[in-house]
Amino acid sequence: MSLHKARIIAFEEVLEEDVVDIEKLRKLAFNGIPDDKGLRSLVWKILLLYLPHQKGSWRTTLIEKRQHYNHYINEIIVSPGGPTDHPLNISPDSSWSTYFKDNEVLLQIDKDVRRLCPDISFFQSATEFPCEEIVNSNGVKRLHKRVEQSVLKYSTLERRGLGVAK
C-alpha cells in the first residue's frame, strides 16, 4: 500500500469516530491533508471549529451555517438596504448636511456676539449656570461646544550649537 493511501485511511479512521479526536487530527494534518474524497475541506472545518467535534451534530450545524450564509448574502448583496446617512453624504436632505449648516450659522452667531461688545464678559464666555433642561437633554451636545475654537499652544525654541533647546 502506498504512503498516500495509508494517510487517507488514517484520516478516515479518525473521522469515523463519533467524537473526533482533535489531537490525532492535528498531528495527521501537520504534514498535509490529502485532497481525496473531500478530506481537506472537512478536516479544516473541524480544526477551525466550523464543525463541532461530535459527528452527530454536523448535519444540523451545516444547515445553520448555510442559513446564516444565505442571510448574509441576502442582506449584503441581494438587498443591501437603503444608503446610510454618512457625514460625507452631499445630499441636501441628509441630516448631516443640516447639522453642518447649523454649525455654520452657530459659528457666525458666535462671531457676531463676541464682536458686539468685546469689553463685556457676558458675551465672551459661557454662562456659569445654564438651564439644565436644555444642556442635559437627550445627550445633545451643548451648542457652545459645537462652535468652540481651539488654540494651539506654542513655545519658542533657541538654537544652541548643533541641537535645539527650549
TAUR-V976267 format. One record per residue. N is the residue number from 1. RES is the residue in one letter. PHI is phi as a letter, one per 40 degrees, with the letter a starting at -180 (* if undefined). OMEGA is omega as a letter, one per 20 degrees, with the letter a starting at -180 (NA if undefined). NEAR is the number of other ideal C-beta (glycine too) atoms within 8 Angstrom. Layout:
BEGIN
n:res:phi:omega:near
N:RES:PHI:OMEGA:NEAR
N:RES:PHI:OMEGA:NEAR
END
This chain:
BEGIN
n:res:phi:omega:near
1:M:*:a:3
2:S:c:r:5
3:L:c:a:5
4:H:c:r:7
5:K:c:r:8
6:A:c:r:9
7:R:c:r:10
8:I:c:r:12
9:I:c:r:8
10:A:c:r:9
11:F:c:a:14
12:E:c:r:10
13:E:c:r:8
14:V:c:a:12
15:L:c:r:12
16:E:c:a:5
17:E:c:r:9
18:D:c:r:5
19:V:b:a:7
20:V:c:r:11
21:D:c:a:8
22:I:c:a:9
23:E:c:r:6
24:K:c:a:8
25:L:c:r:15
26:R:c:a:9
27:K:c:r:7
28:L:c:a:12
29:A:c:a:10
30:F:d:a:5
31:N:c:r:4
32:G:h:a:4
33:I:b:r:10
34:P:c:a:10
35:D:c:a:5
36:D:c:r:5
37:K:f:r:5
38:G:g:a:5
39:L:c:a:14
40:R:c:a:9
41:S:c:a:7
42:L:c:a:10
43:V:c:r:13
44:W:c:r:10
45:K:c:a:9
46:I:c:a:13
47:L:c:r:10
48:L:c:r:6
49:L:g:r:6
50:Y:c:r:7
51:L:b:r:9
52:P:c:a:7
53:H:c:a:6
54:Q:c:a:9
55:K:c:a:9
56:G:c:a:5
57:S:c:a:8
58:W:c:a:10
59:R:c:a:6
60:T:c:r:7
61:T:c:r:10
62:L:c:r:9
63:I:c:r:8
64:E:c:a:8
65:K:c:r:9
66:R:c:r:8
67:Q:c:r:8
68:H:c:a:8
69:Y:c:r:8
70:N:c:r:8
71:H:c:r:8
72:Y:c:r:8
73:I:d:r:9
74:N:c:a:9
75:E:c:a:10
76:I:c:a:7
77:I:b:a:6
78:V:c:r:7
79:S:b:a:5
80:P:c:r:6
81:G:g:a:5
82:G:c:r:3
83:P:c:r:5
84:T:c:r:5
85:D:c:a:7
86:H:b:a:8
87:P:d:r:4
88:L:c:r:5
89:N:c:a:10
90:I:c:r:5
91:S:c:a:6
92:P:c:a:4
93:D:c:r:4
94:S:c:r:11
95:S:c:r:6
96:W:c:r:11
97:S:c:r:12
98:T:c:r:8
99:Y:c:a:8
100:F:c:r:8
101:K:c:r:8
102:D:c:r:8
103:N:c:r:10
104:E:c:r:8
105:V:c:r:8
106:L:c:r:11
107:L:c:r:9
108:Q:c:r:8
109:I:c:r:9
110:D:c:r:10
111:K:c:a:8
112:D:c:a:8
113:V:c:r:8
114:R:c:r:9
115:R:c:a:6
116:L:d:r:7
117:C:a:a:6
118:P:c:a:8
119:D:c:r:3
120:I:c:a:7
121:S:c:r:5
122:F:d:a:6
123:F:c:a:9
124:Q:b:a:7
125:S:b:r:5
126:A:c:r:5
127:T:c:a:5
128:E:c:a:4
129:F:b:a:3
130:P:c:r:9
131:C:c:a:5
132:E:c:a:6
133:E:c:a:6
134:I:c:a:7
135:V:c:a:8
136:N:b:a:6
137:S:c:r:7
138:N:f:r:3
139:G:g:a:4
140:V:c:r:5
141:K:c:a:5
142:R:c:a:8
143:L:c:a:7
144:H:c:r:8
145:K:c:a:7
146:R:c:a:9
147:V:b:a:11
148:E:c:r:6
149:Q:c:r:4
150:S:b:a:4
151:V:b:r:4
152:L:c:r:4
153:K:c:r:4
154:Y:b:r:4
155:S:a:a:5
156:T:c:a:5
157:L:b:r:7
158:E:b:r:7
159:R:c:r:7
160:R:b:r:6
161:G:g:a:4
162:L:c:a:2
163:G:b:r:6
164:V:b:r:6
165:A:b:r:7
166:K:c:NA:5
END
